[in-house]
Amino acid sequence: MTNLTFYGGVGEVGGNKILLETKESRVFFDFGMSFKKAGLYFSEFLQPRKCNGIGDFLEFGLIPDLAGLYRRDYLRHMGRKEEEREYDGVFLTHAHADHISYVNHLRDDITIYGSEITRGIMQALEDTGSSGFSDFVHLKVNFELEEKKGGEGLKKKRGHRIKRDFYVIEKEVKINDIKVTALPVDHSLPGALGYIVETPEGYIVYTGDLRFHGYHGELTRKFIEAAAKRNPRALITEGTRIKEKDGFSEEELQERIYDVVKKTNGLVVVNFPVRDIDRMNSFFRVAQRAGRRLVINTKQAYLLDILSRTSCNCPSLNDVGIYLQRKRWGLIGRSDYPDKIVEEDYFTWERKFINHPSALTYKDIRDNPDYFIFRCDFFELKELIDIKPPRGSCYIRSVTEPFDEEMEIEKKRADNWLRHFGLYPYKQIHCSGHANGEEIEQIVKEISPQILIPIHTEHPHLFRKFYSNTKIVTEGETVSLP
């Protein structure tokens, strides 16, 4: 018998954690954060405690309490007994937080499967993150002691890192009695995969997150065609936009942005998701067409540096501007301080960009506003104080509309900044990383599974309108395929 247990992604968008069990295998598909559930208890300045290992996460049901799954250093520190490994792997669809965030908590001897690009994004998140829970590619062992030099007592052991077993899945992999085939799909994050799993009871298809309207929509079509040929027992599909019928493509978005940029005399300030490479490519191409230069932050530059060594189609660091914020003492661009002192204003990982040929400061943008498209998210709005956008500048918002109370409050605060600097009203130009309702219906009918299990949606009941054999699951529920 093959069992599917849903520990997340049920009745909400994201937080996917799906356990597949057969007679010989136990694997997870995704292991992400539920923003909805985590947001009930935590916020930017109220975070889980590292000193309690996974205890705070278990307290509020953010992760399932399963033996043989979690990292041993956390369990030892919590006083839990030693556990043997009980799981064979975790297959990741892509590197959005609602699919990968809690990989940090997993044992280092559980193999992580994903694309080369997903691994690269997770490496960038690990290297540039500050949450304390970002051990995605390497596990930094915590709560260990070692003898001081000379044997005079003990000290905290630092720098002990274990490389996780991350397997870049090219096409398929066999684990005991299952075979997992990975196929690329189009999504707002590069490197996204869908999975087709051969089990003793037949095939199971898991879409992950996908769409048709990005620059690589043909990948999604090929995945759907391959899945349909398997006549699957079960289809686990996302349904983020099951209620929506409209939308436009990434190419159409690029044209709409260009229409705004070509009419702008002044600085073009934009906001788009930090790791959305398709959207970055759209703004990059608009900048080239308009005779401007796209300016990104150091985290994005670090990501591009890593992705340049993968198959990802992304801009070269030599063709964009790398914006260096004034931090700490704010010494960047000042010649009256030694370089070493200036470097101390920045994290170690970003110091290599200080003398990069593409490096820019606020002075460069302030003095030549007509030449740049400046990417500026909510937390970077303070840069406008130094840049001082001239009259005639514009702001393009290319992110999703607020969908909870905290996002509404944040947007109102951002609007105040934009009004202050003459950038309001702004232009909202965005397209989703997810298929719309009509496209999802098309996917389901083409694959034609025996059982349809909608997840990653707040409206699973809508699937029953066009597919009678729809199973609506609850969190922790197991679906058996006899």
RONULO-493690 format. One record per residue (C-alpha): residue number from 1; residue in three letters; x, y, z. Coordinates in nm, 3 decimals, always signed. Layout:
BEGIN
[site NUM "ALA" [X Y Z]] ...
***
This chain:
BEGIN
[site 1 "MET" [+0.000 +0.000 +0.000]] [site 2 "THR" [+0.117 +0.354 -0.079]] [site 3 "ASN" [+0.026 +0.633 +0.162]] [site 4 "LEU" [+0.032 +1.011 +0.119]] [site 5 "THR" [+0.022 +1.220 +0.435]] [site 6 "PHE" [-0.023 +1.596 +0.411]] [site 7 "TYR" [+0.158 +1.785 +0.686]] [site 8 "GLY" [+0.125 +2.125 +0.518]] [site 9 "GLY" [-0.005 +2.312 +0.216]] [site 10 "VAL" [-0.361 +2.217 +0.301]] [site 11 "GLY" [-0.632 +2.483 +0.283]] [site 12 "GLU" [-0.371 +2.756 +0.238]] [site 13 "VAL" [-0.117 +2.883 -0.012]] [site 14 "GLY" [+0.221 +2.728 +0.069]] [site 15 "GLY" [+0.376 +2.538 +0.355]] [site 16 "ASN" [+0.389 +2.218 +0.148]] [site 17 "LYS" [+0.509 +1.908 +0.336]] [site 18 "ILE" [+0.392 +1.585 +0.173]] [site 19 "LEU" [+0.506 +1.244 +0.298]] [site 20 "LEU" [+0.503 +0.949 +0.058]] [site 21 "GLU" [+0.532 +0.605 +0.220]] [site 22 "THR" [+0.553 +0.266 +0.053]] [site 23 "LYS" [+0.658 -0.070 +0.189]] [site 24 "GLU" [+1.027 +0.014 +0.142]] [site 25 "SER" [+1.049 +0.395 +0.112]] [site 26 "ARG" [+0.964 +0.712 +0.303]] [site 27 "VAL" [+1.025 +1.044 +0.128]] [site 28 "PHE" [+0.896 +1.398 +0.163]] [site 29 "PHE" [+0.804 +1.631 -0.118]] [site 30 "ASP" [+0.893 +1.986 -0.009]] [site 31 "PHE" [+0.937 +2.094 +0.351]] [site 32 "GLY" [+0.826 +2.454 +0.361]] [site 33 "MET" [+0.701 +2.720 +0.596]] [site 34 "SER" [+0.333 +2.799 +0.637]] [site 35 "PHE" [+0.330 +3.179 +0.633]] [site 36 "LYS" [-0.027 +3.177 +0.759]] [site 37 "LYS" [+0.041 +2.956 +1.061]] [site 38 "ALA" [+0.382 +3.106 +1.144]] [site 39 "GLY" [+0.229 +3.454 +1.121]] [site 40 "LEU" [-0.016 +3.369 +1.398]] [site 41 "TYR" [+0.272 +3.350 +1.648]] [site 42 "PHE" [+0.582 +3.512 +1.501]] [site 43 "SER" [+0.679 +3.834 +1.326]] [site 44 "GLU" [+0.990 +4.013 +1.210]] [site 45 "PHE" [+1.096 +4.097 +1.566]] [site 46 "LEU" [+0.940 +3.798 +1.744]] [site 47 "GLN" [+1.120 +3.491 +1.615]] [site 48 "PRO" [+1.163 +3.128 +1.727]] [site 49 "ARG" [+1.455 +3.078 +1.963]] [site 50 "LYS" [+1.763 +2.900 +1.833]] [site 51 "CYS" [+1.846 +2.784 +2.186]] [site 52 "ASN" [+1.532 +2.567 +2.189]] [site 53 "GLY" [+1.622 +2.376 +1.874]] [site 54 "ILE" [+1.299 +2.274 +1.704]] [site 55 "GLY" [+1.103 +2.315 +2.028]] [site 56 "ASP" [+0.938 +2.646 +1.940]] [site 57 "PHE" [+0.836 +2.510 +1.600]] [site 58 "LEU" [+0.686 +2.197 +1.754]] [site 59 "GLU" [+0.504 +2.399 +2.020]] [site 60 "PHE" [+0.288 +2.571 +1.758]] [site 61 "GLY" [+0.259 +2.282 +1.515]] [site 62 "LEU" [+0.473 +2.447 +1.247]] [site 63 "ILE" [+0.648 +2.116 +1.179]] [site 64 "PRO" [+0.524 +1.760 +1.245]] [site 65 "ASP" [+0.663 +1.577 +1.548]] [site 66 "LEU" [+0.817 +1.277 +1.370]] [site 67 "ALA" [+1.100 +1.056 +1.494]] [site 68 "GLY" [+1.412 +1.012 +1.284]] [site 69 "LEU" [+1.363 +1.329 +1.079]] [site 70 "TYR" [+1.528 +1.619 +1.260]] [site 71 "ARG" [+1.890 +1.725 +1.313]] [site 72 "ARG" [+2.071 +1.560 +1.598]] [site 73 "ASP" [+2.240 +1.866 +1.747]] [site 74 "TYR" [+1.899 +2.028 +1.808]] [site 75 "LEU" [+1.753 +1.710 +1.960]] [site 76 "ARG" [+2.049 +1.654 +2.193]] [site 77 "HIS" [+2.028 +2.011 +2.320]] [site 78 "MET" [+1.655 +1.968 +2.382]] [site 79 "GLY" [+1.722 +1.655 +2.586]] [site 80 "ARG" [+1.555 +1.417 +2.341]] [site 81 "LYS" [+1.697 +1.071 +2.303]] [site 82 "GLU" [+1.906 +0.963 +2.006]] [site 83 "GLU" [+1.700 +0.869 +1.700]] [site 84 "GLU" [+1.785 +0.659 +1.398]] [site 85 "ARG" [+1.719 +0.803 +1.053]] [site 86 "GLU" [+1.370 +0.704 +0.934]] [site 87 "TYR" [+1.344 +0.888 +0.602]] [site 88 "ASP" [+1.510 +0.835 +0.265]] [site 89 "GLY" [+1.501 +1.183 +0.116]] [site 90 "VAL" [+1.328 +1.514 +0.056]] [site 91 "PHE" [+1.243 +1.620 -0.300]] [site 92 "LEU" [+1.221 +1.997 -0.346]] [site 93 "THR" [+1.019 +2.153 -0.625]] [site 94 "HIS" [+1.181 +2.498 -0.598]] [site 95 "ALA" [+1.344 +2.735 -0.352]] [site 96 "HIS" [+1.059 +2.956 -0.236]] [site 97 "ALA" [+1.037 +2.974 +0.144]] [site 98 "ASP" [+0.695 +2.807 +0.156]] [site 99 "HIS" [+0.858 +2.498 +0.002]] [site 100 "ILE" [+1.210 +2.487 +0.157]] [site 101 "SER" [+1.235 +2.695 +0.476]] [site 102 "TYR" [+1.224 +2.409 +0.724]] [site 103 "VAL" [+1.492 +2.205 +0.545]] [site 104 "ASN" [+1.717 +2.377 +0.803]] [site 105 "HIS" [+1.572 +2.147 +1.070]] [site 106 "LEU" [+1.636 +1.819 +0.888]] [site 107 "ARG" [+1.910 +1.566 +0.962]] [site 108 "ASP" [+2.224 +1.604 +0.756]] [site 109 "ASP" [+2.213 +1.236 +0.651]] [site 110 "ILE" [+1.875 +1.274 +0.477]] [site 111 "THR" [+1.941 +1.333 +0.107]] [site 112 "ILE" [+1.796 +1.652 -0.039]] [site 113 "TYR" [+1.695 +1.630 -0.406]] [site 114 "GLY" [+1.645 +1.931 -0.632]] [site 115 "SER" [+1.767 +2.113 -0.939]] [site 116 "GLU" [+2.110 +2.267 -0.980]] [site 117 "ILE" [+1.952 +2.612 -0.972]] [site 118 "THR" [+1.753 +2.535 -0.656]] [site 119 "ARG" [+2.076 +2.431 -0.487]] [site 120 "GLY" [+2.238 +2.756 -0.598]] [site 121 "ILE" [+1.954 +2.969 -0.462]] [site 122 "MET" [+1.964 +2.780 -0.132]] [site 123 "GLN" [+2.340 +2.838 -0.113]] [site 124 "ALA" [+2.286 +3.211 -0.163]] [site 125 "LEU" [+2.015 +3.214 +0.105]] [site 126 "GLU" [+2.247 +3.034 +0.344]] [site 127 "ASP" [+2.543 +3.263 +0.280]] [site 128 "THR" [+2.350 +3.592 +0.297]] [site 129 "GLY" [+2.077 +3.503 +0.547]] [site 130 "SER" [+2.058 +3.639 +0.899]] [site 131 "SER" [+1.770 +3.441 +1.049]] [site 132 "GLY" [+1.983 +3.174 +1.219]] [site 133 "PHE" [+1.771 +2.905 +1.053]] [site 134 "SER" [+1.923 +2.893 +0.704]] [site 135 "ASP" [+2.139 +2.578 +0.704]] [site 136 "PHE" [+2.017 +2.463 +0.364]] [site 137 "VAL" [+2.330 +2.329 +0.194]] [site 138 "HIS" [+2.564 +2.300 +0.492]] [site 139 "LEU" [+2.466 +2.219 +0.850]] [site 140 "LYS" [+2.649 +2.429 +1.109]] [site 141 "VAL" [+2.662 +2.205 +1.414]] [site 142 "ASN" [+2.539 +2.387 +1.726]] [site 143 "PHE" [+2.565 +2.333 +2.100]] [site 144 "GLU" [+2.904 +2.156 +2.099]] [site 145 "LEU" [+3.196 +2.209 +2.335]] [site 146 "GLU" [+3.568 +2.150 +2.285]] [site 147 "GLU" [+3.877 +2.177 +2.501]] [site 148 "LYS" [+4.064 +2.503 +2.511]] [site 149 "LYS" [+4.423 +2.506 +2.396]] [site 150 "GLY" [+4.638 +2.371 +2.673]] [site 151 "GLY" [+4.349 +2.176 +2.817]] [site 152 "GLU" [+4.240 +2.457 +3.048]] [site 153 "GLY" [+3.866 +2.398 +3.043]] [site 154 "LEU" [+3.604 +2.400 +2.770]] [site 155 "LYS" [+3.483 +2.648 +2.513]] [site 156 "LYS" [+3.203 +2.661 +2.257]] [site 157 "LYS" [+3.299 +2.484 +1.937]] [site 158 "ARG" [+3.260 +2.705 +1.631]] [site 159 "GLY" [+3.298 +2.653 +1.260]] [site 160 "HIS" [+3.198 +2.284 +1.255]] [site 161 "ARG" [+3.009 +2.251 +0.927]] [site 162 "ILE" [+2.873 +1.937 +0.767]] [site 163 "LYS" [+2.794 +1.939 +0.396]] [site 164 "ARG" [+2.441 +1.816 +0.340]] [site 165 "ASP" [+2.387 +1.533 +0.097]] [site 166 "PHE" [+2.230 +1.739 -0.183]] [site 167 "TYR" [+2.168 +1.540 -0.499]] [site 168 "VAL" [+2.116 +1.742 -0.814]] [site 169 "ILE" [+1.847 +1.542 -0.987]] [site 170 "GLU" [+1.893 +1.557 -1.363]] [site 171 "LYS" [+1.602 +1.337 -1.467]] [site 172 "GLU" [+1.517 +1.040 -1.246]] [site 173 "VAL" [+1.634 +0.860 -0.935]] [site 174 "LYS" [+1.539 +0.523 -0.786]] [site 175 "ILE" [+1.495 +0.481 -0.411]] [site 176 "ASN" [+1.412 +0.126 -0.306]] [site 177 "ASP" [+1.068 +0.052 -0.455]] [site 178 "ILE" [+0.993 +0.396 -0.602]] [site 179 "LYS" [+1.130 +0.584 -0.902]] [site 180 "VAL" [+1.108 +0.962 -0.907]] [site 181 "THR" [+1.126 +1.150 -1.236]] [site 182 "ALA" [+1.190 +1.525 -1.223]] [site 183 "LEU" [+1.086 +1.754 -1.506]] [site 184 "PRO" [+1.139 +2.133 -1.523]] [site 185 "VAL" [+0.835 +2.362 -1.514]] [site 186 "ASP" [+0.781 +2.736 -1.557]] [site 187 "HIS" [+0.748 +2.936 -1.235]] [site 188 "SER" [+0.848 +3.277 -1.104]] [site 189 "LEU" [+1.159 +3.123 -0.950]] [site 190 "PRO" [+1.408 +2.949 -1.181]] [site 191 "GLY" [+1.494 +2.583 -1.141]] [site 192 "ALA" [+1.139 +2.475 -1.055]] [site 193 "LEU" [+1.051 +2.106 -1.095]] [site 194 "GLY" [+0.741 +1.890 -1.112]] [site 195 "TYR" [+0.762 +1.522 -1.012]] [site 196 "ILE" [+0.624 +1.198 -1.152]] [site 197 "VAL" [+0.660 +0.914 -0.900]] [site 198 "GLU" [+0.633 +0.547 -0.989]] [site 199 "THR" [+0.518 +0.345 -0.687]] [site 200 "PRO" [+0.414 -0.021 -0.649]] [site 201 "GLU" [+0.050 +0.099 -0.670]] [site 202 "GLY" [+0.095 +0.317 -0.978]] [site 203 "TYR" [+0.201 +0.671 -1.062]] [site 204 "ILE" [+0.164 +0.984 -0.851]] [site 205 "VAL" [+0.211 +1.329 -1.007]] [site 206 "TYR" [+0.305 +1.636 -0.804]] [site 207 "THR" [+0.301 +1.969 -0.987]] [site 208 "GLY" [+0.474 +2.191 -0.734]] [site 209 "ASP" [+0.410 +2.553 -0.841]] [site 210 "LEU" [+0.377 +2.620 -1.212]] [site 211 "ARG" [+0.246 +2.847 -1.483]] [site 212 "PHE" [+0.231 +2.876 -1.862]] [site 213 "HIS" [+0.279 +3.250 -1.908]] [site 214 "GLY" [+0.647 +3.295 -1.816]] [site 215 "TYR" [+0.941 +3.287 -2.054]] [site 216 "HIS" [+0.953 +2.906 -2.031]] [site 217 "GLY" [+0.589 +2.804 -2.056]] [site 218 "GLU" [+0.681 +2.519 -2.292]] [site 219 "LEU" [+0.843 +2.340 -1.995]] [site 220 "THR" [+0.510 +2.323 -1.815]] [site 221 "ARG" [+0.338 +2.191 -2.129]] [site 222 "LYS" [+0.597 +1.913 -2.165]] [site 223 "PHE" [+0.553 +1.819 -1.798]] [site 224 "ILE" [+0.175 +1.796 -1.838]] [site 225 "GLU" [+0.212 +1.582 -2.151]] [site 226 "ALA" [+0.453 +1.345 -1.975]] [site 227 "ALA" [+0.226 +1.319 -1.670]] [site 228 "ALA" [-0.081 +1.244 -1.882]] [site 229 "LYS" [+0.096 +0.950 -2.047]] [site 230 "ARG" [+0.136 +0.780 -1.705]] [site 231 "ASN" [-0.240 +0.756 -1.632]] [site 232 "PRO" [-0.166 +0.843 -1.268]] [site 233 "ARG" [-0.347 +0.709 -0.964]] [site 234 "ALA" [-0.319 +1.051 -0.799]] [site 235 "LEU" [-0.249 +1.407 -0.904]] [site 236 "ILE" [-0.140 +1.651 -0.634]] [site 237 "THR" [-0.176 +1.995 -0.786]] [site 238 "GLU" [-0.138 +2.352 -0.673]] [site 239 "GLY" [-0.442 +2.578 -0.694]] [site 240 "THR" [-0.320 +2.921 -0.589]] [site 241 "ARG" [-0.525 +3.108 -0.851]] [site 242 "ILE" [-0.812 +2.864 -0.897]] [site 243 "LYS" [-1.062 +3.152 -0.859]] [site 244 "GLU" [-0.891 +3.375 -1.117]] [site 245 "LYS" [-0.939 +3.374 -1.493]] [site 246 "ASP" [-0.742 +3.675 -1.610]] [site 247 "GLY" [-0.374 +3.760 -1.626]] [site 248 "PHE" [-0.105 +3.841 -1.878]] [site 249 "SER" [+0.232 +3.700 -1.974]] [site 250 "GLU" [+0.582 +3.798 -1.870]] [site 251 "GLU" [+0.642 +3.924 -2.224]] [site 252 "GLU" [+0.330 +4.144 -2.206]] [site 253 "LEU" [+0.448 +4.269 -1.867]] [site 254 "GLN" [+0.781 +4.366 -2.022]] [site 255 "GLU" [+0.601 +4.574 -2.287]] [site 256 "ARG" [+0.383 +4.749 -2.028]] [site 257 "ILE" [+0.690 +4.837 -1.823]] [site 258 "TYR" [+0.871 +4.966 -2.130]] [site 259 "ASP" [+0.576 +5.192 -2.215]] [site 260 "VAL" [+0.612 +5.357 -1.873]] [site 261 "VAL" [+0.991 +5.378 -1.875]] [site 262 "LYS" [+1.022 +5.536 -2.221]] [site 263 "LYS" [+0.793 +5.820 -2.112]] [site 264 "THR" [+0.979 +5.887 -1.786]] [site 265 "ASN" [+1.217 +6.182 -1.753]] [site 266 "GLY" [+1.397 +6.112 -1.429]] [site 267 "LEU" [+1.473 +5.809 -1.216]] [site 268 "VAL" [+1.273 +5.489 -1.260]] [site 269 "VAL" [+1.234 +5.324 -0.917]] [site 270 "VAL" [+1.101 +4.968 -0.920]] [site 271 "ASN" [+1.020 +4.687 -0.681]] [site 272 "PHE" [+1.012 +4.321 -0.784]] [site 273 "PRO" [+1.068 +3.994 -0.590]] [site 274 "VAL" [+1.430 +3.964 -0.490]] [site 275 "ARG" [+1.492 +3.621 -0.650]] [site 276 "ASP" [+1.246 +3.637 -0.940]] [site 277 "ILE" [+1.498 +3.603 -1.223]] [site 278 "ASP" [+1.231 +3.619 -1.495]] [site 279 "ARG" [+1.118 +3.955 -1.358]] [site 280 "MET" [+1.477 +4.071 -1.328]] [site 281 "ASN" [+1.528 +3.972 -1.692]] [site 282 "SER" [+1.219 +4.171 -1.788]] [site 283 "PHE" [+1.347 +4.488 -1.621]] [site 284 "PHE" [+1.698 +4.423 -1.755]] [site 285 "ARG" [+1.568 +4.401 -2.112]] [site 286 "VAL" [+1.357 +4.714 -2.067]] [site 287 "ALA" [+1.664 +4.897 -1.935]] [site 288 "GLN" [+1.865 +4.795 -2.240]] [site 289 "ARG" [+1.589 +4.906 -2.478]] [site 290 "ALA" [+1.547 +5.238 -2.298]] [site 291 "GLY" [+1.919 +5.317 -2.276]] [site 292 "ARG" [+1.925 +5.273 -1.900]] [site 293 "ARG" [+2.099 +5.041 -1.656]] [site 294 "LEU" [+1.923 +4.813 -1.407]] [site 295 "VAL" [+2.059 +4.854 -1.054]] [site 296 "ILE" [+2.024 +4.567 -0.804]] [site 297 "ASN" [+2.130 +4.518 -0.443]] [site 298 "THR" [+2.418 +4.309 -0.310]] [site 299 "LYS" [+2.202 +4.007 -0.220]] [site 300 "GLN" [+2.079 +3.991 -0.577]] [site 301 "ALA" [+2.434 +4.036 -0.704]] [site 302 "TYR" [+2.552 +3.748 -0.484]] [site 303 "LEU" [+2.272 +3.530 -0.621]] [site 304 "LEU" [+2.359 +3.617 -0.982]] [site 305 "ASP" [+2.723 +3.534 -0.913]] [site 306 "ILE" [+2.623 +3.184 -0.799]] [site 307 "LEU" [+2.365 +3.130 -1.073]] [site 308 "SER" [+2.616 +3.233 -1.340]] [site 309 "ARG" [+2.780 +2.895 -1.276]] [site 310 "THR" [+2.455 +2.709 -1.346]] [site 311 "SER" [+2.228 +2.673 -1.648]] [site 312 "CYS" [+2.018 +2.970 -1.536]] [site 313 "ASN" [+1.959 +3.243 -1.793]] [site 314 "CYS" [+2.028 +3.558 -1.595]] [site 315 "PRO" [+2.201 +3.896 -1.644]] [site 316 "SER" [+2.577 +3.921 -1.606]] [site 317 "LEU" [+2.711 +4.125 -1.314]] [site 318 "ASN" [+2.906 +4.328 -1.568]] [site 319 "ASP" [+2.580 +4.441 -1.732]] [site 320 "VAL" [+2.394 +4.562 -1.423]] [site 321 "GLY" [+2.468 +4.811 -1.150]] [site 322 "ILE" [+2.542 +4.681 -0.799]] [site 323 "TYR" [+2.411 +4.926 -0.542]] [site 324 "LEU" [+2.613 +4.966 -0.222]] [site 325 "GLN" [+2.400 +5.106 +0.058]] [site 326 "ARG" [+2.551 +5.324 +0.324]] [site 327 "LYS" [+2.571 +5.097 +0.628]] [site 328 "ARG" [+2.691 +5.135 +0.986]] [site 329 "TRP" [+2.932 +5.431 +0.958]] [site 330 "GLY" [+2.821 +5.498 +0.600]] [site 331 "LEU" [+3.174 +5.533 +0.464]] [site 332 "ILE" [+3.127 +5.400 +0.110]] [site 333 "GLY" [+3.262 +5.647 -0.146]] [site 334 "ARG" [+3.466 +5.842 +0.108]] [site 335 "SER" [+3.838 +5.866 +0.038]] [site 336 "ASP" [+3.935 +5.997 +0.381]] [site 337 "TYR" [+3.908 +5.651 +0.539]] [site 338 "PRO" [+4.127 +5.344 +0.472]] [site 339 "ASP" [+3.970 +5.073 +0.254]] [site 340 "LYS" [+3.987 +4.828 +0.542]] [site 341 "ILE" [+3.771 +5.053 +0.759]] [site 342 "VAL" [+3.521 +5.104 +0.476]] [site 343 "GLU" [+3.494 +4.726 +0.432]] [site 344 "GLU" [+3.395 +4.686 +0.796]] [site 345 "ASP" [+3.062 +4.852 +0.716]] [site 346 "TYR" [+2.966 +4.541 +0.516]] [site 347 "PHE" [+2.911 +4.170 +0.570]] [site 348 "THR" [+3.197 +3.948 +0.463]] [site 349 "TRP" [+2.999 +3.801 +0.173]] [site 350 "GLU" [+2.929 +4.143 +0.017]] [site 351 "ARG" [+3.274 +4.297 +0.049]] [site 352 "LYS" [+3.382 +4.158 -0.289]] [site 353 "PHE" [+3.138 +4.397 -0.454]] [site 354 "ILE" [+3.289 +4.714 -0.307]] [site 355 "ASN" [+3.550 +4.744 -0.581]] [site 356 "HIS" [+3.353 +4.563 -0.850]] [site 357 "PRO" [+3.345 +4.751 -1.184]] [site 358 "SER" [+2.963 +4.758 -1.159]] [site 359 "ALA" [+2.953 +4.902 -0.806]] [site 360 "LEU" [+2.742 +5.218 -0.759]] [site 361 "THR" [+2.659 +5.448 -0.470]] [site 362 "TYR" [+2.375 +5.690 -0.413]] [site 363 "LYS" [+2.588 +5.969 -0.563]] [site 364 "ASP" [+2.607 +5.789 -0.899]] [site 365 "ILE" [+2.229 +5.753 -0.915]] [site 366 "ARG" [+2.154 +6.099 -0.777]] [site 367 "ASP" [+2.382 +6.262 -1.035]] [site 368 "ASN" [+2.251 +6.060 -1.334]] [site 369 "PRO" [+1.887 +5.964 -1.258]] [site 370 "ASP" [+1.788 +5.943 -1.627]] [site 371 "TYR" [+2.038 +5.662 -1.677]] [site 372 "PHE" [+1.911 +5.410 -1.421]] [site 373 "ILE" [+1.628 +5.174 -1.326]] [site 374 "PHE" [+1.677 +5.142 -0.951]] [site 375 "ARG" [+1.537 +4.833 -0.778]] [site 376 "CYS" [+1.417 +4.940 -0.433]] [site 377 "ASP" [+1.203 +4.725 -0.204]] [site 378 "PHE" [+1.023 +4.829 +0.114]] [site 379 "PHE" [+1.333 +4.801 +0.333]] [site 380 "GLU" [+1.541 +5.003 +0.087]] [site 381 "LEU" [+1.307 +5.303 +0.064]] [site 382 "LYS" [+1.539 +5.490 +0.298]] [site 383 "GLU" [+1.789 +5.509 +0.010]] [site 384 "LEU" [+1.560 +5.764 -0.152]] [site 385 "ILE" [+1.663 +6.013 +0.117]] [site 386 "ASP" [+2.014 +6.016 -0.028]] [site 387 "ILE" [+1.921 +5.967 -0.394]] [site 388 "LYS" [+1.652 +6.239 -0.399]] [site 389 "PRO" [+1.457 +6.140 -0.713]] [site 390 "PRO" [+1.399 +6.449 -0.930]] [site 391 "ARG" [+1.062 +6.571 -1.054]] [site 392 "GLY" [+0.937 +6.346 -1.333]] [site 393 "SER" [+1.063 +6.023 -1.174]] [site 394 "CYS" [+0.830 +5.723 -1.141]] [site 395 "TYR" [+0.776 +5.412 -0.930]] [site 396 "ILE" [+0.674 +5.074 -1.075]] [site 397 "ARG" [+0.544 +4.817 -0.829]] [site 398 "SER" [+0.587 +4.466 -0.972]] [site 399 "VAL" [+0.495 +4.247 -0.675]] [site 400 "THR" [+0.170 +4.085 -0.565]] [site 401 "GLU" [-0.101 +4.291 -0.398]] [site 402 "PRO" [-0.124 +4.263 -0.016]] [site 403 "PHE" [-0.318 +3.959 +0.100]] [site 404 "ASP" [-0.304 +3.996 +0.479]] [site 405 "GLU" [-0.328 +4.270 +0.741]] [site 406 "GLU" [+0.046 +4.309 +0.796]] [site 407 "MET" [+0.108 +4.350 +0.423]] [site 408 "GLU" [-0.166 +4.613 +0.407]] [site 409 "ILE" [+0.000 +4.810 +0.686]] [site 410 "GLU" [+0.339 +4.780 +0.515]] [site 411 "LYS" [+0.193 +4.900 +0.184]] [site 412 "LYS" [+0.033 +5.206 +0.347]] [site 413 "ARG" [+0.368 +5.293 +0.502]] [site 414 "ALA" [+0.542 +5.250 +0.165]] [site 415 "ASP" [+0.279 +5.475 +0.003]] [site 416 "ASN" [+0.369 +5.749 +0.252]] [site 417 "TRP" [+0.732 +5.730 +0.141]] [site 418 "LEU" [+0.632 +5.742 -0.225]] [site 419 "ARG" [+0.411 +6.047 -0.168]] [site 420 "HIS" [+0.694 +6.222 +0.015]] [site 421 "PHE" [+0.930 +6.174 -0.279]] [site 422 "GLY" [+0.676 +6.256 -0.551]] [site 423 "LEU" [+0.649 +5.897 -0.674]] [site 424 "TYR" [+0.278 +5.855 -0.602]] [site 425 "PRO" [+0.057 +5.743 -0.763]] [site 426 "TYR" [+0.269 +5.451 -0.881]] [site 427 "LYS" [+0.223 +5.199 -1.161]] [site 428 "GLN" [+0.119 +4.845 -1.057]] [site 429 "ILE" [+0.248 +4.604 -1.324]] [site 430 "HIS" [+0.272 +4.243 -1.210]] [site 431 "CYS" [+0.196 +3.894 -1.333]] [site 432 "SER" [+0.171 +3.586 -1.115]] [site 433 "GLY" [+0.399 +3.286 -1.081]] [site 434 "HIS" [+0.094 +3.056 -1.089]] [site 435 "ALA" [-0.146 +2.921 -1.349]] [site 436 "ASN" [-0.498 +3.067 -1.344]] [site 437 "GLY" [-0.819 +2.873 -1.284]] [site 438 "GLU" [-0.890 +2.790 -1.647]] [site 439 "GLU" [-0.535 +2.665 -1.696]] [site 440 "ILE" [-0.551 +2.452 -1.379]] [site 441 "GLU" [-0.874 +2.294 -1.503]] [site 442 "GLN" [-0.700 +2.223 -1.835]] [site 443 "ILE" [-0.407 +2.059 -1.650]] [site 444 "VAL" [-0.632 +1.836 -1.441]] [site 445 "LYS" [-0.849 +1.723 -1.732]] [site 446 "GLU" [-0.548 +1.650 -1.953]] [site 447 "ILE" [-0.370 +1.442 -1.687]] [site 448 "SER" [-0.702 +1.282 -1.585]] [site 449 "PRO" [-0.597 +1.117 -1.257]] [site 450 "GLN" [-0.801 +0.859 -1.067]] [site 451 "ILE" [-0.783 +1.088 -0.762]] [site 452 "LEU" [-0.725 +1.464 -0.763]] [site 453 "ILE" [-0.579 +1.620 -0.448]] [site 454 "PRO" [-0.567 +2.002 -0.459]] [site 455 "ILE" [-0.320 +2.175 -0.227]] [site 456 "HIS" [-0.149 +2.515 -0.207]] [site 457 "THR" [-0.494 +2.677 -0.231]] [site 458 "GLU" [-0.753 +2.837 -0.005]] [site 459 "HIS" [-1.035 +2.710 -0.227]] [site 460 "PRO" [-0.996 +2.332 -0.278]] [site 461 "HIS" [-1.377 +2.288 -0.304]] [site 462 "LEU" [-1.376 +2.472 -0.638]] [site 463 "PHE" [-1.200 +2.175 -0.800]] [site 464 "ARG" [-1.515 +1.965 -0.752]] [site 465 "LYS" [-1.698 +2.190 -0.998]] [site 466 "PHE" [-1.501 +2.040 -1.287]] [site 467 "TYR" [-1.358 +1.715 -1.144]] [site 468 "SER" [-1.583 +1.484 -0.947]] [site 469 "ASN" [-1.316 +1.257 -0.802]] [site 470 "THR" [-1.155 +1.533 -0.598]] [site 471 "LYS" [-1.024 +1.450 -0.253]] [site 472 "ILE" [-1.008 +1.748 -0.015]] [site 473 "VAL" [-0.758 +1.666 +0.259]] [site 474 "THR" [-0.705 +1.812 +0.604]] [site 475 "GLU" [-0.369 +1.869 +0.771]] [site 476 "GLY" [-0.219 +1.543 +0.896]] [site 477 "GLU" [-0.462 +1.332 +0.690]] [site 478 "THR" [-0.337 +1.022 +0.512]] [site 479 "VAL" [-0.466 +0.916 +0.171]] [site 480 "SER" [-0.407 +0.547 +0.091]] [site 481 "LEU" [-0.366 +0.404 -0.258]] [site 482 "PRO" [-0.439 +0.029 -0.221]] 
***
